[in-house]
Structures are given as C-alpha cells and as structure tokens.
Amino acid sequence: MKAFRGPKVWLWRWRRNPLKRRADVAEAWVVLGAWLLTVLAGVSVGLAAARSVEHGLARERAASRPVTARVEDTVPGSTPMDSHVSSGERVWAEVRWTAADGTARTGRVRVEPGSGAGTPVTVWTDAQGRLVDRPTSASESALRAALLGVLAGVSAAAVPFTGGLALRRRLESRRMDAWDTEWARLGPQWGRMV
C-alpha cells in the first residue's frame, strides 16, 4: 500500500494547494498545537515534579540524624542453632536513646534476632527526637525524583495529546459528513454523464 502513496512531502499541511479546504488548514493547526502543548506540558510538569520530589527528600535528609540506641532486653530469635529463621530477617525490639535535648526516649525498631540487652543499634530521629525512617540517599533521591518526574510528565502530556486526538477526530467526522452531503448532491448527476 505504501507504494501508492508517493514520496513523503515535509510540511504538506502548510503548502499551497487549490484542493485544500479550510478543514485541512484547521486540522494542520490542531495537530501542531496539540504536539506543542503535549511537549510543553510533559516537560514542564515532569521537571517541576522531579524538582519538588528531590527538594522534599533533601529536606527530609537534612531534618533527620542518626542516633545510637541500645536494645532494652535480650531479643528472642534465631541463634546460629536455629535454622528456621533466615539470615536477613529482623525482629521488633524496644530500644532506648538520648534525644538532642537530653531526654531519654524509647521506641520499637527492627534489630537482628538474638541481640542482647545493651546492643548498639543505629536509629534515625527528627529534630524533636522522635523515630523516623532512614532517609533516602542522594542517589536514591535522584532516581526516585526522575521516575516520578517521568510519570508526572507523561500523565500531564496525555491530556493535550488526548484532547488533540479528540478534536482531530471531530474535524474528520465533520469532513466526512461534508463529503457525504456533496456526494448525495452530485452522485445522481454522475450517472447521467456516462
């Protein structure tokens, strides 16, 4: 089928042609506008989302600090004799640490099974001394920001792209209706000429 189409002509929608209708010109501008909006929306929203995520994770990293806590009681769990517990498994235990203001705090964190009382464990706290999750590293933050930026950019770009397709489909439908009207008017005359 490609052989019957002829050579590809660049910017054919904007070339002069006596057979070009106003609907063809409108479709050309709709296609151009939809593509421009798609690219602009995708890039701008993606970059803004990535920047926002990266700044948020950097603030989180700056607000938390590592503190050495001590396990309160001996933790039940696997010892080298126990074979039913995997080596990477961690269990919940009560730990105690000193906050930045000097107050003693306690909380539950995951520790190695079989840890004895007084075993040091690194925990992460916020400025008030409350337990928080370990913050993401700079490379993890960059990866997470990039992935979320791409996801947000693609989602934002889908809106003008879909709108352009819908508008183009509507123009196509109107053009086909106009052809049907013309054919209904001229079709009967065609048979008399032959």
Buried (B, 14 or more C-beta within 10 A) or exposed (E): EEEEEEEEEEEEBEEEEEEBEEEBEBBBEBBEBBEEBBBEBBBEBBEBBBEBBBEEBBEBBEEBBEBEBBBBEEBEBBEEEEEEEEEEEEBEBBBEBBBEEEEEBEBEBEBBBBBEEEBEBEBBBBEEBEBBEEBBEEEEBBEBBBEBBBEBBEBBBEBBBEBBEEBBEEBEEEBEEEEEEEEEEEEEEEEEEE
